[in-house]
Amino acid sequence: MNADRQTPGSDGAAKPRSNTVLVVGLLAVVFGMVGLSFAAVPLYDLFCRVTGYGGTTQRADAASDRVLDRRVVVRFDGNVSELPWTLRPAVPQIEVKLGETALVNFVAENNGLNATVGTATFNVQPDSVGMYFNKIECFCFVEQELQPGESIEMPVQFFVSPDLADDRELEATRTITLSYTFFPAVGVEQPVAQAKGDALEESL
């Protein structure tokens, strides 16, 4: 009979303790998930910049220290989303040697009635070339503000790394496309995008 007896209060002490551990564990999971969600974007961006994933280009502080005879054609493409702008390359394409520094311009024009601020995203095709495409100077590094009717030329200085020649998967690559898309700058209050033609129709 004594073996069936339980120490008074033994269950009562164990249950609150186990519940506390469970609550603390759940809270740790929740805070961990929140922390990962905030870290996901910068970590993904870092991953893309290091690996060139998704055609993400690299940023270089200086020109290449060697130039090869192998040549590639670099084509240029400009797009705009949710801004009353147009964007186009000053020249459609150029031919460069691997490691050779090139300078080209893109032309942006604000066709709207208000000053607007844009920021450019970019990538290259084929995607796997991203890790070899190095930008020394680029308008995509900073936000661009355009006044109504203003048109500006924006430089891009770049080189295609000579290391591309050592990548057997890309030995047949002779053409690369560098593409930009302008979006409204995040965190900047902007007027409703309205083109000149839209305003003329409203006045009529």
C-alpha positions as CSV (number, residue, x, y, z in Angstrom):
1,M,0.0,0.0,0.0
2,N,2.9,2.4,0.8
3,A,4.2,1.7,-2.8
4,D,1.0,3.2,-4.3
5,R,1.3,6.4,-2.3
6,Q,2.6,9.5,-4.1
7,T,4.4,12.4,-2.6
8,P,1.9,15.2,-2.0
9,G,2.4,18.0,-4.6
10,S,4.8,16.0,-6.8
11,D,2.5,16.2,-9.9
12,G,1.6,19.8,-9.2
13,A,5.3,20.8,-9.3
14,A,6.1,18.9,-12.4
15,K,3.3,20.1,-14.6
16,P,3.9,23.9,-14.2
17,R,7.6,23.2,-14.8
18,S,6.9,21.3,-18.0
19,N,4.4,23.9,-19.2
20,T,7.0,26.6,-18.7
21,V,9.6,24.8,-20.7
22,L,7.0,24.3,-23.5
23,V,6.1,28.0,-23.6
24,V,9.7,29.1,-23.6
25,G,10.5,26.6,-26.5
26,L,7.5,27.9,-28.5
27,L,8.5,31.5,-28.0
28,A,12.1,30.7,-29.1
29,V,10.7,29.2,-32.3
30,V,8.6,32.2,-33.0
31,F,11.4,34.7,-32.4
32,G,13.7,32.6,-34.5
33,M,11.3,32.5,-37.4
34,V,10.9,36.3,-37.2
35,G,14.6,36.8,-37.1
36,L,15.1,34.6,-40.1
37,S,12.4,36.5,-42.1
38,F,14.3,39.7,-41.5
39,A,17.6,38.1,-42.4
40,A,16.3,36.3,-45.5
41,V,16.4,39.3,-47.9
42,P,20.0,40.5,-47.2
43,L,21.3,36.9,-47.0
44,Y,19.6,36.1,-50.4
45,D,21.1,39.3,-51.9
46,L,24.5,38.4,-50.6
47,F,24.2,34.9,-52.0
48,C,23.2,36.3,-55.4
49,R,26.1,38.7,-55.5
50,V,28.6,36.1,-54.6
51,T,27.4,33.4,-56.9
52,G,25.9,35.4,-59.7
53,Y,22.6,33.5,-59.2
54,G,19.7,34.7,-61.3
55,G,22.0,36.8,-63.5
56,T,23.1,39.0,-60.6
57,T,26.2,41.0,-61.6
58,Q,29.2,41.7,-59.5
59,R,30.6,45.1,-58.3
60,A,34.3,45.8,-58.9
61,D,36.5,48.6,-57.4
62,A,38.9,48.6,-60.3
63,A,39.5,47.4,-63.9
64,S,40.7,43.9,-64.7
65,D,44.4,43.3,-64.6
66,R,44.4,41.3,-67.8
67,V,42.7,41.3,-71.1
68,L,42.2,38.3,-73.4
69,D,41.7,38.1,-77.1
70,R,38.3,36.3,-76.8
71,R,35.5,38.6,-77.6
72,V,31.8,38.7,-76.6
73,V,28.9,40.9,-77.8
74,V,27.1,42.7,-74.9
75,R,23.5,43.7,-75.8
76,F,21.6,46.3,-73.7
77,D,17.9,46.4,-72.7
78,G,15.9,49.0,-70.8
79,N,12.5,48.7,-69.1
80,V,10.3,50.7,-66.8
81,S,7.6,49.6,-64.3
82,E,5.1,51.9,-62.6
83,L,6.9,55.1,-63.6
84,P,6.0,57.5,-66.5
85,W,9.6,57.1,-67.8
86,T,11.2,55.7,-70.9
87,L,14.6,54.0,-70.7
88,R,16.8,53.0,-73.6
89,P,20.5,52.2,-74.2
90,A,22.4,54.9,-76.2
91,V,23.7,52.0,-78.3
92,P,22.0,48.6,-78.7
93,Q,25.2,46.6,-78.3
94,I,29.0,46.6,-78.3
95,E,31.7,44.0,-78.7
96,V,34.4,43.7,-76.0
97,K,37.3,41.5,-75.1
98,L,37.3,39.6,-71.9
99,G,38.8,41.8,-69.2
100,E,38.4,45.0,-71.4
101,T,36.8,47.9,-69.6
102,A,33.8,49.4,-71.5
103,L,31.7,52.5,-70.9
104,V,28.1,52.9,-72.2
105,N,25.2,55.1,-71.5
106,F,21.5,54.6,-70.9
107,V,19.0,57.4,-71.5
108,A,16.1,57.9,-69.2
109,E,13.3,60.5,-69.7
110,N,10.5,61.5,-67.4
111,N,7.3,61.8,-69.6
112,G,5.2,62.7,-66.6
113,L,4.0,65.9,-65.1
114,N,5.7,65.5,-61.7
115,A,9.2,64.9,-60.5
116,T,9.7,61.2,-59.7
117,V,12.4,59.1,-58.2
118,G,13.4,55.7,-59.5
119,T,15.8,52.9,-58.7
120,A,17.0,50.2,-61.2
121,T,17.2,46.5,-60.8
122,F,19.5,44.6,-63.2
123,N,20.5,41.2,-64.4
124,V,22.4,39.5,-67.3
125,Q,21.5,36.7,-69.6
126,P,22.6,33.9,-69.6
127,D,22.1,33.8,-65.8
128,S,25.4,31.9,-65.3
129,V,27.4,34.8,-66.7
130,G,26.4,37.0,-63.7
131,M,29.4,35.9,-61.6
132,Y,31.7,37.1,-64.4
133,F,30.0,40.4,-65.2
134,N,31.7,43.2,-63.2
135,K,30.4,46.8,-62.8
136,I,32.8,49.5,-61.8
137,E,30.3,52.4,-62.2
138,C,26.6,52.2,-62.6
139,F,23.5,54.4,-62.3
140,C,21.8,51.4,-60.5
141,F,24.0,52.0,-57.4
142,V,22.0,55.1,-56.5
143,E,18.4,56.4,-56.9
144,Q,17.7,58.7,-59.8
145,E,15.4,61.7,-59.7
146,L,13.9,63.2,-62.9
147,Q,12.0,66.4,-63.2
148,P,9.0,66.6,-65.6
149,G,10.3,66.3,-69.2
150,E,13.9,65.9,-68.0
151,S,16.1,63.5,-70.0
152,I,19.5,62.3,-68.7
153,E,22.3,60.0,-69.8
154,M,23.4,57.5,-67.2
155,P,26.8,55.7,-67.5
156,V,27.6,52.1,-66.9
157,Q,31.3,51.1,-66.8
158,F,31.9,47.3,-66.8
159,F,34.1,44.4,-67.9
160,V,33.5,40.8,-68.4
161,S,36.0,38.8,-66.3
162,P,38.7,36.9,-68.1
163,D,37.9,34.0,-65.8
164,L,34.9,33.3,-68.1
165,A,37.3,31.7,-70.5
166,D,38.0,29.0,-67.9
167,D,34.4,28.0,-67.5
168,R,33.8,25.1,-69.8
169,E,30.0,25.4,-69.5
170,L,30.2,28.9,-71.0
171,E,32.9,28.3,-73.7
172,A,30.2,28.6,-76.4
173,T,28.9,31.9,-75.0
174,R,29.4,34.8,-77.5
175,T,26.5,37.1,-76.6
176,I,25.5,38.6,-73.2
177,T,22.4,40.7,-72.5
178,L,22.6,43.4,-69.8
179,S,19.0,44.4,-68.8
180,Y,17.8,47.2,-66.5
181,T,14.3,47.9,-65.1
182,F,13.4,51.1,-63.3
183,F,10.9,51.0,-60.4
184,P,9.6,53.7,-58.1
185,A,12.2,54.2,-55.3
186,V,11.2,52.4,-52.1
187,G,10.5,54.7,-49.1
188,V,10.1,57.9,-51.3
189,E,6.7,59.5,-51.4
190,Q,5.9,60.1,-55.0
191,P,2.9,61.6,-56.9
192,V,0.6,59.4,-58.8
193,A,2.4,58.5,-62.0
194,Q,0.7,60.4,-64.8
195,A,1.9,60.8,-68.3
196,K,1.4,64.0,-70.4
197,G,-1.0,62.3,-72.7
198,D,-3.2,61.1,-69.8
199,A,-3.4,64.7,-68.5
200,L,-4.4,66.0,-71.9
201,E,-7.2,63.5,-72.1
202,E,-8.5,64.5,-68.7
203,S,-8.5,68.2,-69.7
204,L,-10.6,67.4,-72.7
